Amino acid sequence: MASLLRSILSIFSGKVAGILISLAFTPILVRVISQTQYGLYASVLAGFSIVTLLSKGGLFDATRKTVAEHTDDPTEVSSIVSTSLLLSVVYGIIATAAVLLSLWLNIIPARYTPYVWILMGAILFTNIFAIVKGAFYGLQRESVGEVLNIVRRLVYSVGALLLAYVGYDVLGVFSAYAISFLLLSLFGGVALTRYSSFGLPRWSDIAKHGRGIASFGGYQLIGGLSVMLLYRIDILLVEFFKGGTFTALYQSAITPAEMIWFVPSAIQLAFLQHTANLWSSGELGEINKNIQTGVKYGVLSLTLFGVGLFALAEPFLTVYFGPDYVGATTTLQVLIVGTFFFGITRVVTPVLQATGWVRHTELITFGALVLNVLLNTLLIPRYGIIGAGIGTGVSYVAMFAGNVALWAYSPFDVVPLRWAVKLAITQGAFAILFLGLVKLVNFSPWLSLFMFPPLGLVSFLGINMTVGYIPTQQVRLYLKKMIKHLF
């Protein structure tokens, strides 16, 4: 449990740092480039995210899971990392060739071509970076992987803003994106040599681990691609049906909506390798305990940040993105509802994936994707970005329902109904109290963001400490551990 907590704290710290960087980067970017350019940036990045996900082939998850199963054998770890790096290079070359072919056949629209040439140079290095980070995760050195990712994001953010400011606009933003992966993949590889030796894999290494890594990665790719498309295909469809300005508005809604699941995301990233290790040791009871704890803190965090952002959606968009983005308020609120259920799903799925249910979870995710595409295609032409929010939100809820059903059929204990109802009622009481408070008192956008969040935090802590969901003694212990870990 101590090891799991350390991993979650490391990833959580990285997530918080990433959000802080994004909170500083995005409002400056939307003021340096025009709204139309921001829409172009969102659509190109959405498309490139899909390409890089395909290129990685699920190797990040496959590497950290496989390494975690052999942490007591340095020779095996070296063999696994070497094999994963070779696969990542092969996948990267194939993906780059596919993009080149698409350019040659004019499949990619001409307005995207300059940006594709820049981003194409980053494909191979995004793959290498994923393997390096996955190796650190598998070795339960998540803090090192998170530091690398934070530095990469800083290089990207600072470089992007400087290049955009001096006149390179979106082209400069993507140039900085490519450079950040180039630099940090090389630096990360050097840092990894301190913890694990690796080099060109022998044929025996490939024969022993190659198929297993590629197979698990393939299943993860199906699910990962489906998840990526779940919150990227709607951006592309809004661009297709409504154009760049509406895409910018939708991007301004989905960006903060995705931020509220950073705690479940940290839990998800820690659970896979730790569950794989516990499952190989037959510690089913410990896994059940971790699931219930993860669900509780996932729900608590989603309630705190989700209710807060839902109530303050309009002032947040006004201050953060500017008055031109207030039209995305309702869409943001719709997305938050769906994101709440998706966040809970992220706590459960890594446990199922690490214990032999990966194909089933990926099938559920793919079904949610199909539903998402169908709903977005029907709703966006008629209802615009609100329709996109509804389609995406409904697909998130459907994925949650499917994974809960799978959880019930798995060998793991589903949380007791009485426990879940009590948790839901408690969080509902906080939501009603805070939403009522925000509605009754009318402040300016800046004053609202200054006054209401502290009041919301105090009421949230008061309610949950009274009921016992946040034990004060445990909070003090966690804070001490976090401070010790950080400093």
N, C-alpha and C positions, 0 to 999 in steps of 0.2 A: 504493500500500500504506500509506503514511504517513497519507493522508486516511482510508482505511478504518479503520486502527488508532485514529485520533483519534475517529472516530464511534463505534466499539465501546467505547472507554474512556468516552466521554461517556454512552452509554446504560447501560453497565455500572455506572458511578457512580450513575446515577439508580436503577437496579434495586436496588443495595445499599442506598441511602438508603430506598427504598420498603419493602424487607424489614425494615430496622431500625425504621421507623415502625410497620409491621404487627406486628413482634415486641413492640413496646411497647403497641400499641393493643389487640390481641385478648385477651391475658390479663387486662387491666384490665376490658375490656368484659364478658367472661364472668363476672366477679365483681361487676359493677355490676348486670347484669340476670340474670334466672333462666335456667335451662337451657331451659325451654319458650320463653321470649322469644328466646333465641339461635337456637333452631330456627326460630321465626317470622321473625326477621331474615334467616336464611340463605335460606329459601324465597322471601321477598319480593324480596330482592336478586337471587337467581337469576332470577326471572321478569322483574324490571326490566332486568337485564343483557341479556336476550334482546330486550326491546322497544327499548332504546337501540341495540343492534347493528343491528337492522332499520332504525331511524330514520337511522343514519349512512350506510347504503347503500354501505358500502365506500369512502367518500370519503377517509378518512384515508390508506389505501394508494394510492388513485388520485391524490390530490394530491401526495404525496411522490414517487411515481414520475414523474409528468408534469412536476413542477417540476424534478426532477433531470435530465431530458432537455433542459431549456432554461435551465440555470443561467448560460449565457454571454449571455443576452438578457433584461435586466431588464424590458423591455416585455412580453415573452411571459410571464414569471413573474407580473407584475402581472395580466395577463389571466387566467391560470390560477387564481390565488388568488381573484380576484373571481368567476369562474364557479363555483368550488367553494363559496365562501361562499353564493352565491345558491342553489345546489342544496341545500346543507345546511339553509338556512332553509325551503325548500319541503318537503324531506323531514321536517323537524321539525314543521312545521304539520300535515302529513298524519298523522304518527304520533300527535301530540297529539289530533287529531280522532278517530282510531281508538280511542284509549284512552277518550275521553269517550263515544263510542258504546258501547263495551263496558260502561262503568259504567251507562249509561242502559238497556241491554238486560239488565242483571244477569248478564252473562257472568262477571264477576270476583266471586269469593266475598265475601260481606259482611264477613268478618273482615279482609280485605285492603283494604277501601275507604278507610279513613282514610290509610293509607300511600300508596296510589295517588294520592290527591289531592295529597299533598306532592310525590311524585316526578315527577308529571306536569309540574310547573312547571320541572323540570330538563331535560326532553327537548331543547328547542331549544338550551339553552346547552351541553349535552354535545356536540351537533353542531358548534356554533361552535368549541368548545375543540378538537375533533378536527381541524378544518381548520387552525386556527392552529398546532397542534403538527405536523401533517403538512407545512405550509409550511416550518417551521423545519427539519424533517428533510430535505426536498427540497433546501433551500439548504445542507445539510450544516452546519447550526447546531444539531445535536442537543442540545448542552449547554443552549441556551436553552429548548428544549422540555422537557427533563428538569427544569430548575429550576422552570419553571411547574408541572409535574406534582407535584414534591415539595412546593411551597408549597400546592398544592391539597389534597394528602393531609394536610398538617399542619393546614390550616384545618378539614378534615373531621374528622380524628381528635380534635383538641382540642375542637372544638365538639360533636362527638357525645358524648364522655365527660362533658363539663360538663352538657349537657342531659339525658343519661341519669341522671347522678348527682343532679340536682335534682328528678327525678321524672317526666320526660317519656318515659323508657324508650325503646322502639324508635321511637316517633314523633319523639323528639328526635334520635335517630341519623340518621334519614332527612332530617330538616329540615336538619341540618348538611351532609349529602351534597348536597342541592340547592343550598344557599347557596354551597358551595365551587365548584361549576361556574359559578354566576352570576358570582361575583366574578372568578375566574381567566380565564373566557372574555373578559370585558370588558378586564381588565388585559392579557391576552395579545394581544388585538387591537391595543391601543395599542402594545405592545412590537414587534409585527410591522411597524408603520409605519416603524420605524428601518431595516429591512432591505429592505422592498418596499412600494411604494405600491400601494394598491388602493382600489376604490370600487365603485359600481354598475357592473356589466359592460355593455358595449355589445352590441348584437345580434350584431355581427361576432365578438365574443369568444365568445359562447355558441355561435354557428354553427361556429366553428373548434374549440373545445375541449370544448364541452358533451357531445357524443355520446361522444367518446373517454373522458372522465372518468367519465361515467355508466355506460358499457359495462364498462370495467375495474372500476369500483367494484361493478357488479352481480355480476360473476364472483367478486370478492373477498367480496362479501356472502354468496354461496352457501357458499363455503368457510368464511368467518368464522362464519357462523351454525351450520354443521355442527360446527366446532371448539368454539364456545361451548356448543352443546347437548351435545357429548361430555362436558364436565365441568360441566354444569349440569342436564341432563335427569335424571341419576341422583339429584340432590338433590330435584328435584320429585317423582320417582317414589317415593323413600323417604318423603317427606312424605305422598304419596297412600296408600301401602300401610301405612306403619308409624307415622306421626304425628310430632309435634314433637320428642319426646325423642330418638328414633332419628335424626331429621334433624340435631339438634345434634351427636350422636356422629359422624355421617358427615361433617359439615362440619369437625369437629375433625381428621378424618383427611385429607380432601382439601386443606385449607388448607396444611399443611406439605408435603404431597406435591407441590403445585404450585410451592412455593418452590425446589425443587432444580433447576428448569430455568431459573433466572434468567440464567445465562451463555448457553445456547443462545438464549434469548429476546432477549438483547442482540445477539447475532450475527445473528439473524433480522431484527431491526429495522434493522440497518445494511446488511445484504446487498441488500435490495430496491433501494434507490435507487442504490447503488454498482454493482450488477450491471447495472442499466438503463443507467447511464452507460458502463460498459465494453462492453456489448453493442452500443450504438449506435456505438462506435468500432471494433468488430470485434476486441477483445482477448480472444479465446477462451482463450488460454493463461493469462492472468492470472486469469480466472474459475475455471479448473480448479485453479490453485494456491490460490486463496482457499477453494474448497470443501474441499479436503483439509485445509488448516489449520484451517478452521472445524469440520470433523468431529472432528479430533484434540482440539482444546481443548473441544469440546462433550462428547466421551466422557470426557475427563479430569475435567471439572467435575462431570458427572453421577455418575461413579464416586465421587469424593471426598465429595460431599454426600449422594448416594443411599445408599451403603454406610454412611456415618456415621449417617444418620437411621434406616435399616433396623435397624442393630444397637442403637440407643438409642431405639427407638420408644416403649417403655413408660415409661422415665424421662422422656423428653421430654414425653409427654402428661400425665404426673403433675405435673410442675413447671409446664409452660406453661399447660395448661388446668385442671388440678386432678384429684384422684383420681376424680371422677365420670366422667371421660372416658377412663379406662384401657381400657374395653371396646372402644375403637376401634383397639387396637394391631395386631391381625391385619389389619384392613382397611387401615390405613396401610401396612403392609408389602407387601400385595398391590398397592396403588396405586403404590408406589415402583417396583416392577418394570415396570409398564406405562408409568409416567412416564419411565423411562430411555429407552425406545424412542421415545416421543413427543418427547422432548427432542432426540434425534438428527434426527428428521424435521423439526424446526423449523429446522435449519441448512440443509437441502437445498431445501425447498419455495420459499423466496423467490427462489432462483436460477432455478428452473423457471418461476415465475410471472412474473418480470421478462423472460423471453426467449421468451414465446409459448406456454407450456404451462399457462397458468392454468386453462383449462377442464378439463384432464386431472387436475390436482391437486385441483380442487374436486370432481370426480366421485369420486375416491378417498376424500376426506374425507366426502362424503355417504354413500358405501357403508359407511364405518366407523361413521357415525352410526346408520344403519339397523340394523347389527349390534349396536350398543350398546343401542339401545332394545329390540330383541328379547331380548337376553340379560338386561337389567335387568328387563324385564317377567316373564321366566321365573324369574329367580333371587331377586329381592328378596322376593316373598311367602314363599318357602321358606327362604332363608338370611339374610334381613335385610341389614344393611349389608355383610357379607362378600360376599354375592351381588352387591351393587352394585359393590363394589370389583373383583370378578372380571370382571363384564361390561364395566366401563369399561377395565380393564387389557387385556383381550383385544382390545377395539376399537382401543386405542392401538397394539398390536403389529400388528394387521391394517393399519392406516394406514401404519405404517413399512414393512411388506412391499410394499404397493402403490406407495409412492413410490420405493423402491429399484428396483422393476421398471421404473417410468417413467424413472428416472435412467439405467438401462441402455439404454433406447431413445433417450434424448436425445443431442444432439451433445456432451455433456460426458463427460469421463473418469470412470468409476467408480473409487474407490480400489482399488489392487491387493489381491487376496485375501490374499497373504502379509503385506502391511502390516497389513491389518485383523485377521488372526489373531494376529499378534504383539502388536498393541495390546490385543486382547481377553484374551490369556493374561496379559499384564502386569497388567492391571486385575483379573483374576480372582485373581492371586496376592495382591494387596493386600486384596481382599475376604475371602479365606480367612483371611489373617493377622489382620485386624482383628476379624472376626466371632468367630474362635476366642479372641482375647484377651478380648473383652467377655463371652463365655460362661464362660470359666474363672474370671474375677475377679468377685466379687459385692460391689458397692458400693451405698450408698443412692442414690436417684434424683438428689439434688443433687450428691453426690460423683461419680457416674458422668458427669454432664454437665460437671463441672469437670475430671476427670482424663482421660477417654478421647479427647475431640476433639483436644487437643494431641498425644497419642501417635499418633492416627490421621494427623494432618497430617504429623508427622515421618516416619512409615513410608511414607506416600504419596509424599512428596517424595523420600525416599531411594530408593525403588524406581524411580520414573519418571526421576529424574536419572541413576541408574545405567544404565538402559536407553537414555537419551538423548532421551526425550519432552519433558523440560523442560530445555533447555540453560541452564546457569547464566548464561552471558553474555547470552543473550536476555532472561532474567528480569530481570537488572539493568537492561538497556536499557528494558524495558517499565515497570519500577518508576520509573525516572527520568522517563520520559515522563508517567506517571500523576501523579506528584508535581508536575511542572511544569504539567500541565494543570489540576490541582485548585487549586494555590496560586499 
